[in-house]
Amino acid sequence: MKILITYAYAGVGHKKAAMAIEKALSGIGIEAKNVDVLDYTNAFFKMSYPNAYLFLINKTPTFWGLFYYLLDSRPVDFFMAPVRRFLDRLNSKKFIELIKSEKPDAVVSTHFLPSEIISGLKDSGEFKGKLINVVTDFISHSFWMARSSDYFIGAIQRTKNDLLRRGVPEEKIKIFGIPCDPVFSISKGRESLIKQLGIEPGLFNVLIMSGGFGTGPMKEIVTEINNLEPKIRDKMQLIAICGKNEVLFQELNKTSGSLKVKVKAFGYMNNIDEFMEVSDIIVTKPGGLTISEALSKTLPMIIVQPILGQETRNCKILTGYGTAVKAKNTREVCKFIKEFAASPERLIGTRTRIGLLRYPDAAKIIAEFVKNI
């Protein structure tokens, strides 16, 4: 059996989902090849694809939101989809050659770009294997509608309802959850991890994350919490994961000694599961993979500055289930942190509701499904 897992590095989450499935397949004795479709495109396309996205969400988020929802409307997608598919195929000739030469029995895709390309190859008879489309948000988008996919794997029942509304046949939809590394379903012991990570014990730990690229108002949140009254502030410890934002990491490290609140700053880390396990609450943007990881660890969420589009949709689902709260600004972030820190019963209630959405074994379930088909 030859399995190919594909993604596009236009956000760390898509890659992490692909790696989680690869690891789960390896765990049941199946080798899979994991490839970034952008490595098989021309140099300009590879550079501009993620950079254009980052520019839009960081510099012109309102325009990105408008762009996202406009392209998700059926009339616009009807005219734009053929143009998009033509450009994708034009810029991905090396990827198409890879598919033709490898001839995998199944392709598992965690990003819509390779899904759409391979769907086109199935339509033209150039690919005969199975295409499994793994949607990495709670609600899909017209971009995910690679119609010749054999299966769509979704996060929750709400994802299934959305796919049905978009015309995907029910027999093609499987609800297995958003795949994250199987390690997130394993407990390593909070006390031993606190010692191992160099975190001070006996405090209310607030994990602050801003995605793999380190975007978001992390400095402002730290400053706001630093200004809280001592009786609350001194019981807290901030764990700041800066991702690949080296400037942010250096700034927090430099200023942590002069702050009144305890702050431990880290760069891009591969053991996020351990940081989540030692934390009482997480302040984060609602990217699909971060959500899946936090849910797997039964970690209540405070959502801040969701990106218009996929993240605001994810946020609406999470707050609707009572598994997260949305903060309008950094001041409201602090208000929610204070409330959770002062109310253990609220934390317990939130963790109970998280059980309705968590699929900690999603990657393993997907791996078994791929094996069986």
N, C-alpha and C positions, 0 to 999 in steps of 0.2 A: 504494500500500500504506500503510495507516494502522496504526501500532504504538503501543500504550500500555504503558508500563512502570510497575508499581506496587510500592509497599512501604509499611511502617508504621514510623515513626520511634520504635521502641521499643528502640533500640540502633543505634549508628552503622553497624554492619556491613551491615544490610539496605539502608540508603540507599547505601552505597558499592558494593554489588553491583549495585544498580539503575543507578547512575551509570556503572559500568564497562561494562555492557551497552549503555547509551545511547551511550557514547563509541565502543564497538566498532562499533555500527550506523552511526554517523556516518562512521566510517572506511571503510565500504563503500558510502557514498552514500545511506543510508536515514535519514530523520529520524524521531525517536520522541519522544513526549511522556512526560515522567517526572513522576509525581504521588505524593504522600504521601496515602494513603487517609485519614489522620487529619485532613487539611485539609478533608475533605468529610464530617466527622462533627460532632455538636453539641459545644458548647464544653466541657461537663463530661466527655464521653467522650474528647475530644482531650487534655485535661489529665490525666485520671486514668489513661489507658491506659499511658503510659510511666512516670508517677510511681509507680503502684502496683507495677510491676515493679521499679523501682529501689529502692523502699522494702523490698520483700521480699528481694531479693538482698543488700542492704547491711545490713539490720537483723535480718532473720529468715531467714538462708540455709537453715537446716535445714527450716523450714516450707515454704520455696519448693521445696526438693528433694522433700519429701513430696508437695506439691501437684503437682509436675511428673510424678512417677512414678505417682501415683494416677490422674491424668487420662489417662495413657497406657495404662492397663489397659483391655482390651476391654469388660468388663462396665460399668465406670464410664462409658467413652466412649459406649457404646450409649445410656445414659440422658441424658448431659450434652450430647452433640453437638447434638440438636435444640434444646435450650434456648440453647446458645451461638449457633447459626445464627440463631435468632429475634432474640436481642439484638443480634447483629452487624448484621442487616438493619434492625432498628428504629433503630439509632444511625447508620446509614450511608446514609440516604435520598438525600443530596446526591451521594454517590459513585455510587449506582445510577442516578441521573438523568444523571450525567456519562457513564456507560457507554452508556446508551440514546441520548443525544444525539450522542456522538462516533462510535458504532458502529465501533469499531476492527476491523480484520481479525484482529488477534492481540493478546492481552494477555500480557505476560511479568511474572510476579509473583515477587518475592524475599522475600515474607513471607506467612505462612499466612492472615492476616486478609483481605486482598483476594482471595486465591485461593479462600477458602471462600465469600465473597460472590458472586464471579463464577461459581463452580461452581453455586451455587443459581440464578443467573440462566439458566445453560445448561439446568438441569433444567426450569425453567418456560418455556423457549422465548423468554426475553426478551433473550438474547444468542446470536448465531449464529456468532461468530468462534472462533478457537482460543485455548485457555488453556494457557499453558506455565508450569508450577510449578517454580521453581528453589529446591531445598532447600539452605540455606546452612550446614548442619552435616553431619558425616559420617554421623550416624544421625538419622533423621527422628523425628517424634512424631505421635500421632493427630491433632493440630491441623493437620498438613500434608496430611491425607488428604482433599483436595478431590476427590472421586471422579470428577467430570465433567471433570477436567483432561484435555486431549488428550495432554500429555506431562509427565513428571516428570524433571527434570534433576538428577542426583546427582553426588557428589564422586568416589567411588571404587567399586570392585567391592563392598565391604562395604555401601555405601549401597544398591546394587542388590539385594543379598541381603535387606536389611532391608525394602525396598519390596515385594519379592516375597512375603516372609513376611506382610506386611500386606494382601496380596491385590491389589496393583497388577499389571495384566497386563504381561508382559515387553515387549511391543511398544510400550508407553507409556514405557518407561524408557530414558533416554539418560545415559551416564556421560561428562560433559564436564569435570568439576571444578567447584570453587566459583569463580565469576567475581570477579576483582579487576582493577583498572585495568591495561590493557595495558602501561603504563609499567613495571610490575614485571618484565616479561620482557626489558627493555632494560638493558644495562650502560652506565653513564655514566663509568666509570673511577674506581676507589677513590681514587687519589692526588689527582686534581683535585677530587673531591668533599670530601675531608678539608680541603683548603685553603679551598674555597668555603663550607663549613659552619662554619668557625672551630674545627675540632677539632684537637687536638694530634696530630701524626704519630708513628709509631713505637711506639704503645702497643696493648695488647690491649683492644679496644673492646667494652664490655658495654652493649647497648641494653636499657633497662628501660621497658616499656610497661604501661599499665593500662587499655587500651581508651579509647574516645572520651570516656567520662565520668570518667576518672581515678580509678577505684576500685582498691583493692588496697593491699598493704603496702609501697609504694615507699620511704617514709621509713625504715622499719625495715630494708629491704634496704641502703639507702645507709649507714645507721649500722653495720650488721653488717660490711659490706665495709670501712668506714673503720677498723674495729678489727683488721683482718688484720695479720699481720706485715709490716714494711716491704718486705722483699725480694719479696713477691708483690704487695702493694698498690700499690707505686710503678710497677709495670709496667702498671697498669690505668687505664682511663678510663671513667667511667660517663656514659652519654648517657641522660638521663631525659626521657621524653615524657609530660607531665602531662595531655594532653588538655584537656578543658574545665574541669578542676579548678584554678581560678585560685588558690585558697588554697594548694594543694600547690605550685604553680609558684612562688609568692612565697616560701614557706617554704624551698624548696630553693635558690632564688636568694640568699636572705638568709644562709643558713648555709654555702653552698658555699665561701666565702672562708676559713672557720675549719676546714674539714675537711682531713684529711691526704690523702685520696684525691681525684683530679681528677674534678670533676663538672661537666657541662654540662647545664643544665636548659632545657627548651623547653615551650611551651604546646601548643595544638592546631595541628598542622602538616599541610600538604597535600602535603609531599614526603617521606612516610615511606619511599618506595622508596629515596631517597638515604641516609637514616639507616641503613636495613637494609644497603645496599651497603657502607657504611664499617664495619659492625659485624662482630665475630667470632662473637658469640653473642647471643641475645635472651632476656630474662627476661620472661615475659608470662602473661596469662590466655589460655586456649585458645578464644577466640571464633572462629567460623567464618572470618570475613574476615581477621583477623590471622594465622590459621594459613595460609590460602591465600597471603597476601602473603609470609610468611616462607618457605614452601615454594618459592614462585616465585623467591625470592632465594637459595635453597639455604642457609638460615640455621638452624643448630641451635638448639633451643629448650630452655629450662628453664622448666617450667610451675609456677606457684605459685597456690595458692588458687583452683582451678577452681570455678565456680559449680556446685552440685549440680544434676544434670540434664543439659542439653545439653553443658555444658563438661566434666563428668566423663566423658561418653561420648566426646567428642572426644579427651580426654586418654588414655583407654584405647587408642584406635586409634593415636595418635601414639607412645606408649611401646611398644605392641606391635610396631610396625614398627621401633623403635629410632631414630626420628627426633627423639625428645625424651626428657627425663627429668623426673620429677615430684618436686618438693621438698615435704616435709611442712611445713617452716617456713623462716623466713628464715636460720637457721643452716645448714640443708641447702642452701639456695640458694648460699650462700658456698662450701660444700664442693664443689658441682658446678662453680662458676665456677673455683675453684682447680684442679680436676682437668682441666677443658678447657684452661685456660691453660697448664698444665704438660705437656699431651699433644697435640701437633699431629696425631699419627696418629689420635687419637680423634675430633678434629674432622673429619678427612678421611673416616674411616669413617662418621660420622654424615651427612655431606654426600652420600656415595655412596648411603646408604639413603633419603635424602630423594627421590632420583630415582624411587623406586617410587610416590610419592604426589603429586608435583608436576604440576600442569596449568597452566603459566604462560600459555598461550594460551586459557584457558577462555572468557573473554569474547568473543574473536574467533570461536571455534568455535560458541558459542551464537548470536552475531549471524548467522553464515553459515547456521546451521540455521533460524533464524527467517525469513531471507530465502527459503530454499528451500521452506519449507512455505506 
